[in-house]
Amino acid sequence: MGGLVLLVVPGIILGVSLSLSLFAFVTEDARGMEALLKSREYVKGYWGQVAWRIFFIAALTWIIGFVLASSAVVFTALSKTPLVITGGVVGFLKAIVITPIWAAYMFLVYQHLRALKGAVTPDTKARKKFSALGILGILGVVGIILILFVRASNPSQLLGMARDSTRVNNITTLKSLITLYLADVSNPSLCPEKGKIFSSLEGSTAIDGTGWLPINFTAIRGGSPLSELPLDPLQMIKMKNSSGYYYSYACDPQSQTFELNARMEDERFNKGGARDVVSTDLGDNPNIYEVGTDLKLLY
């Protein structure tokens, strides 16, 4: 890993040099760093020959794997056997055929070099270099993974998605609460007049009709399921860029219909996004999330 971090080529050189460490571990009981250094000593002076042999056995086993995979595709087409079955069989065959061939071939390379060089003694001075390179590899790989994760996840986008999920949940909860209020209260009052727009930017979060939503939810028998009215997540944390992000409400007191709106922040929740809620809510504004019983009261 440390070699690959250093622009790939050193990684290839090290990969060949350390390719026999497993056999030193198994046959000579060389542990950890000693096994790595023994492999390096065996390969030293014969790097090109070992590299060629690794390339040869890799090509051979690839051809075997390709033949097996191609046979599976042909068999699947002719017999109409599900590919998942033939693929599983091929995977098993590749494991029991290719792995022993690779291991046996590389063991012969190890045996031949050991016969040429005899028992080698690892270069103890190289221990520190290899340890430092190992640490570099670990730090490099962890760093690359973190960079890829940050670039792929985009933390600010994740926060926006989380806030949009909260908005959808808040608006849906309010719709359910108003529906309960209409069903439970004998003389419900949704708002004083048609055409007036209420927003979470104005008023408090009180649920007794004095808050930004002009409905007295305390009149519900058994009490209101909510202890306070929700606000837009950006309002809650008082973000500087919260302008435009709030909940709005309007009603028709005669027909006892209502509409609640919220603006989505992340592109995935907006029109054309993977989780588009604004153009699929059957409302008359394709850029705003709308719920209620009359989605033409607000625009």
QUISUL-V823253 format. One record per residue. N is the residue number from 1. RES is the residue in three letters. PHI is phi as a letter, one per 40 degrees, with the letter a starting at -180 (none if undefined). OMEGA is omega in degrees with one decimal (999 if undefined). BURIAL is I if it has 24 or more other ideal C-beta (glycine too) atoms within 12 Angstrom, else O. Layout:
N:RES:PHI:OMEGA:BURIAL
N:RES:PHI:OMEGA:BURIAL
This chain:
1:MET:none:178.8:I
2:GLY:c:178.7:I
3:GLY:c:-179.9:I
4:LEU:c:177.2:O
5:VAL:c:179.9:I
6:LEU:c:173.8:O
7:LEU:g:165.5:O
8:VAL:g:-173.3:O
9:VAL:d:176.1:O
10:PRO:d:178.1:O
11:GLY:c:177.4:O
12:ILE:c:179.4:O
13:ILE:c:179.8:I
14:LEU:c:-179.8:I
15:GLY:d:177.9:I
16:VAL:c:-178.1:I
17:SER:c:-175.9:I
18:LEU:b:-172.6:I
19:SER:c:-177.5:I
20:LEU:b:-175.3:I
21:SER:c:179.5:I
22:LEU:c:-178.6:O
23:PHE:c:174.4:I
24:ALA:c:178.2:I
25:PHE:c:-174.5:O
26:VAL:c:-172.1:O
27:THR:c:-176.8:O
28:GLU:b:-179.0:I
29:ASP:f:177.0:O
30:ALA:c:-173.9:I
31:ARG:b:170.7:O
32:GLY:f:-176.1:O
33:MET:c:-179.8:I
34:GLU:c:178.9:I
35:ALA:c:178.4:I
36:LEU:c:-177.5:I
37:LEU:c:175.7:I
38:LYS:c:177.8:I
39:SER:d:179.3:I
40:ARG:c:179.9:I
41:GLU:c:178.3:I
42:TYR:c:-175.6:I
43:VAL:c:-177.4:I
44:LYS:d:-178.6:I
45:GLY:g:179.8:O
46:TYR:b:-174.4:I
47:TRP:d:-178.1:I
48:GLY:c:-179.9:O
49:GLN:c:179.1:O
50:VAL:c:179.5:I
51:ALA:d:179.1:O
52:TRP:c:-178.9:O
53:ARG:c:176.0:I
54:ILE:c:178.2:I
55:PHE:c:-178.2:O
56:PHE:c:-177.3:O
57:ILE:c:176.8:I
58:ALA:c:178.6:O
59:ALA:c:-179.1:O
60:LEU:c:-179.0:O
61:THR:c:176.2:I
62:TRP:c:179.0:O
63:ILE:c:178.6:O
64:ILE:c:178.9:I
65:GLY:c:179.4:I
66:PHE:c:179.0:O
67:VAL:c:179.4:O
68:LEU:c:-179.5:I
69:ALA:c:178.8:O
70:SER:c:178.0:O
71:SER:c:178.9:O
72:ALA:c:179.9:I
73:VAL:c:179.5:O
74:VAL:c:-179.8:O
75:PHE:c:178.6:O
76:THR:c:-179.0:O
77:ALA:c:-176.4:O
78:LEU:c:-175.6:O
79:SER:c:-176.6:O
80:LYS:f:174.8:O
81:THR:c:179.0:O
82:PRO:d:-178.0:O
83:LEU:c:-179.6:O
84:VAL:c:178.9:O
85:ILE:c:-179.4:O
86:THR:c:177.3:I
87:GLY:c:177.5:O
88:GLY:c:178.4:O
89:VAL:c:179.7:O
90:VAL:c:178.0:I
91:GLY:d:178.3:O
92:PHE:c:180.0:O
93:LEU:c:179.2:O
94:LYS:c:-179.5:I
95:ALA:c:-175.8:O
96:ILE:c:179.1:O
97:VAL:b:-172.5:O
98:ILE:c:-177.0:I
99:THR:d:177.6:O
100:PRO:c:179.4:O
101:ILE:c:179.1:O
102:TRP:d:-176.8:I
103:ALA:c:-178.7:O
104:ALA:c:-178.5:O
105:TYR:c:-178.8:I
106:MET:c:175.7:I
107:PHE:c:176.6:O
108:LEU:c:175.9:O
109:VAL:c:178.8:I
110:TYR:c:-179.7:I
111:GLN:d:-177.9:O
112:HIS:c:179.6:O
113:LEU:c:178.8:I
114:ARG:c:177.7:I
115:ALA:c:179.8:O
116:LEU:c:-171.9:O
117:LYS:b:-174.9:O
118:GLY:g:179.9:O
119:ALA:c:-178.6:O
120:VAL:c:176.3:I
121:THR:b:-177.5:O
122:PRO:c:176.1:I
123:ASP:c:-175.5:O
124:THR:c:179.1:O
125:LYS:c:-178.0:O
126:ALA:c:-177.2:I
127:ARG:d:-177.9:O
128:LYS:c:179.6:O
129:LYS:c:-178.7:O
130:PHE:c:177.9:I
131:SER:c:179.2:O
132:ALA:c:179.8:O
133:LEU:c:177.6:I
134:GLY:c:177.6:I
135:ILE:c:177.5:O
136:LEU:d:179.6:O
137:GLY:c:-179.9:I
138:ILE:c:-179.5:O
139:LEU:c:-179.6:O
140:GLY:c:-178.9:I
141:VAL:c:178.1:O
142:VAL:c:178.9:O
143:GLY:c:179.1:O
144:ILE:c:179.7:O
145:ILE:c:179.6:O
146:LEU:c:179.5:O
147:ILE:c:-180.0:O
148:LEU:c:-179.6:O
149:PHE:c:-178.8:O
150:VAL:c:-179.1:O
151:ARG:c:-177.9:O
152:ALA:c:-174.3:O
153:SER:c:-178.5:O
154:ASN:f:-175.5:O
155:PRO:d:-179.6:O
156:SER:c:177.9:O
157:GLN:c:178.4:O
158:LEU:c:178.2:O
159:LEU:c:177.6:O
160:GLY:c:177.6:I
161:MET:c:179.5:I
162:ALA:c:179.2:O
163:ARG:c:177.8:I
164:ASP:c:176.7:I
165:SER:c:177.1:I
166:THR:c:179.1:I
167:ARG:c:179.7:I
168:VAL:c:-179.5:I
169:ASN:c:-179.6:O
170:ASN:c:-178.2:I
171:ILE:c:178.6:I
172:THR:c:178.4:I
173:THR:c:178.8:I
174:LEU:c:177.9:I
175:LYS:c:179.6:I
176:SER:c:-179.3:O
177:LEU:c:178.5:I
178:ILE:c:177.6:I
179:THR:c:176.7:I
180:LEU:c:179.1:O
181:TYR:d:180.0:I
182:LEU:c:-177.7:I
183:ALA:c:-171.1:O
184:ASP:c:-175.0:O
185:VAL:c:-175.7:I
186:SER:c:178.6:O
187:ASN:b:-175.6:O
188:PRO:c:177.0:I
189:SER:b:-176.7:O
190:LEU:c:178.4:I
191:CYS:a:-176.6:I
192:PRO:c:-176.4:O
193:GLU:a:177.8:O
194:LYS:c:177.2:O
195:GLY:g:178.9:O
196:LYS:c:-178.6:O
197:ILE:b:176.6:I
198:PHE:b:179.5:I
199:SER:b:-179.9:I
200:SER:c:175.5:I
201:LEU:c:-176.1:O
202:GLU:b:178.5:O
203:GLY:g:-176.6:O
204:SER:c:177.5:O
205:THR:b:-179.7:I
206:ALA:c:-176.6:O
207:ILE:b:-176.3:I
208:ASP:c:179.5:O
209:GLY:g:179.4:I
210:THR:c:178.7:O
211:GLY:c:-177.0:I
212:TRP:c:173.9:I
213:LEU:c:-170.1:I
214:PRO:c:-179.3:I
215:ILE:b:-179.1:I
216:ASN:c:-178.2:I
217:PHE:c:178.2:I
218:THR:c:178.5:O
219:ALA:c:178.2:O
220:ILE:c:179.1:I
221:ARG:c:-177.7:O
222:GLY:g:178.1:O
223:GLY:g:-179.5:O
224:SER:c:175.9:I
225:PRO:c:178.2:O
226:LEU:b:177.7:I
227:SER:c:176.7:O
228:GLU:a:180.0:I
229:LEU:c:179.4:I
230:PRO:c:173.2:I
231:LEU:b:174.7:I
232:ASP:d:-178.1:I
233:PRO:d:178.1:I
234:LEU:c:174.1:I
235:GLN:c:-177.4:I
236:MET:c:-177.7:O
237:ILE:c:175.0:O
238:LYS:f:178.1:O
239:MET:c:179.5:O
240:LYS:c:-178.3:O
241:ASN:c:-177.4:O
242:SER:c:-179.8:O
243:SER:d:179.8:O
244:GLY:g:-179.9:O
245:TYR:b:178.8:I
246:TYR:a:177.6:I
247:TYR:c:177.6:I
248:SER:b:-173.0:I
249:TYR:a:173.5:I
250:ALA:a:-179.1:I
251:CYS:a:171.1:I
252:ASP:b:-175.4:I
253:PRO:c:179.9:O
254:GLN:c:-177.9:O
255:SER:c:-178.9:O
256:GLN:f:176.1:I
257:THR:b:-175.9:I
258:PHE:a:175.0:I
259:GLU:a:175.5:I
260:LEU:b:-178.3:I
261:ASN:b:172.8:I
262:ALA:a:178.0:I
263:ARG:c:179.6:I
264:MET:c:-173.7:I
265:GLU:c:-174.8:I
266:ASP:c:-177.1:I
267:GLU:c:-179.3:O
268:ARG:c:179.6:I
269:PHE:c:-178.5:I
270:ASN:c:-173.3:I
271:LYS:d:179.5:O
272:GLY:g:-179.7:O
273:GLY:c:-178.2:O
274:ALA:c:-179.5:O
275:ARG:b:-177.5:O
276:ASP:d:176.5:O
277:VAL:b:-173.2:I
278:VAL:c:-179.0:I
279:SER:b:-178.6:O
280:THR:b:-175.9:O
281:ASP:c:178.4:I
282:LEU:g:177.4:O
283:GLY:c:-177.6:I
284:ASP:c:176.5:O
285:ASN:b:-175.5:I
286:PRO:c:-178.3:O
287:ASN:b:-178.5:I
288:ILE:b:176.1:I
289:TYR:c:-174.6:I
290:GLU:b:174.1:I
291:VAL:b:178.4:I
292:GLY:i:-178.2:I
293:THR:b:174.5:O
294:ASP:a:-172.7:I
295:LEU:c:175.7:I
296:LYS:b:-179.5:O
297:LEU:c:178.9:I
298:LEU:b:174.8:I
299:TYR:a:999:O
